[in-house]
Amino acid sequence: MPTPLGHALGAAAAGWAVARPLPASAPFTATLRRGAWFALLGMFPDVDLLLAFHRGPTHSLGTALIVGLATTALSSDVRLGLAAGCAYATHALLDWLGADSSMPVGIMALWPITWEYYQASRPIFDSVWRRNETPDFWSHNVKALAKELLILVPLAWGAWRVATRPLLVKDRTRGSIS
């Protein structure tokens, strides 16, 4: 399962890619704040670690749908709601694509339709060990993090470029696009 940093990068990338870019007149920090909000949405499902029910309903597409609908209702912006739902859903996607050896294996991806657990047959991300019980604890986790970063940083950078591109606005006085 990916690290919180991996979840943050994946969620920011998805949110930036789906959300409507802010106007060129918006401050640079507005895109950063939006990315931070998407990142928090992507990390939020792991709050269930505090409830001792990890990888349950918070790790599902059903909860991502609820997050998207709630964001749409609160913001009156369907595209922002879709971006928020996608940012949240990246947690389930990345965990599904991650190696898992703890029981029950996988995530409850299709809750509330089913309470079954799912995991990709060929994981892309290595597991991240939470207990320092073996001599290779640090080397294993550093390698797992490096692999995550090699995959997710380019995706987040590309989405950042999409989010910060200036919107094309037709200049009515000149008849040109600026």
C-alpha positions, -999 to 999 in steps of 0.1 A, spaced: 0 0 0 13 35 -8 26 60 17 6 91 27 29 111 4 20 88 -25 -17 92 -18 -13 130 -16 5 132 -49 -20 109 -66 -50 129 -53 -35 163 -62 -28 150 -97 -63 137 -102 -79 168 -87 -58 193 -108 -64 172 -139 -102 172 -136 -109 206 -120 -115 236 -141 -83 256 -142 -84 288 -122 -84 321 -143 -50 336 -150 -59 365 -127 -62 341 -97 -32 341 -73 -6 314 -77 -14 303 -41 -50 295 -51 -38 265 -72 -16 254 -43 -44 256 -18 -67 236 -42 -39 210 -46 -35 208 -8 -72 202 -4 -71 175 -31 -41 159 -13 -60 159 20 -89 142 4 -66 115 -10 -51 109 24 -83 110 44 -94 74 39 -66 63 62 -84 79 91 -99 45 96 -66 34 111 -78 51 142 -110 31 142 -92 -3 137 -112 -9 106 -85 -1 80 -93 -6 43 -130 -7 49 -158 16 36 -136 47 36 -115 30 9 -144 26 -15 -157 42 -47 -191 46 -28 -175 70 -3 -157 88 -32 -191 93 -48 -205 107 -15 -175 131 -13 -180 143 -49 -217 148 -43 -212 167 -10 -185 189 -27 -209 197 -55 -237 205 -31 -215 228 -10 -197 246 -39 -225 245 -66 -197 235 -90 -202 201 -106 -167 200 -120 -151 208 -86 -173 180 -71 -161 156 -98 -125 166 -91 -130 161 -54 -145 127 -59 -117 117 -82 -91 129 -58 -107 108 -30 -110 78 -53 -73 78 -60 -68 64 -25 -88 33 -34 -71 30 -68 -35 33 -53 -43 8 -25 -58 -16 -49 -26 -14 -70 -5 -19 -39 9 -51 -25 -8 -62 7 0 -90 30 -21 -82 60 -55 -99 65 -80 -93 50 -60 -87 18 -71 -58 -3 -97 -30 1 -135 -28 2 -135 -10 -31 -172 -16 -41 -188 -8 -7 -218 -4 -2 -227 -28 -30 -205 -55 -15 -183 -59 16 -158 -80 -3 -121 -71 -5 -103 -66 -38 -66 -64 -48 -50 -62 -82 -35 -95 -93 -3 -77 -102 5 -49 -78 24 -19 -90 33 -4 -56 53 -22 -30 39 -26 5 50 -2 32 60 -19 64 46 -3 95 65 -23 121 103 -20 125 107 -58 133 133 -67 106 168 -54 98 157 -44 62 127 -23 74 143 10 64 158 -2 31 125 -18 21 104 13 28 129 37 11 127 15 -20 89 14 -19 88 52 -15 113 58 -43 91 36 -67 60 56 -57 78 89 -64 91 77 -98 55 69 -108 35 97 -91 57 128 -93 56 130 -131 18 125 -130 14 153 -104 38 176 -123 18 171 -155 -15 177 -137 0 208 -121 9 221 -156 -27 216 -167 -40 234 -136 -17 264 -140 -22 269 -177 -39 302 -184 -74 300 -196 -79 311 -232 -103 341 -232 -115 357 -264 -107 394 -264 -139 409 -278 -122 442 -286 -95 427 -309 -112 395 -319 -82 375 -309 -75 349 -282 -52 359 -254 
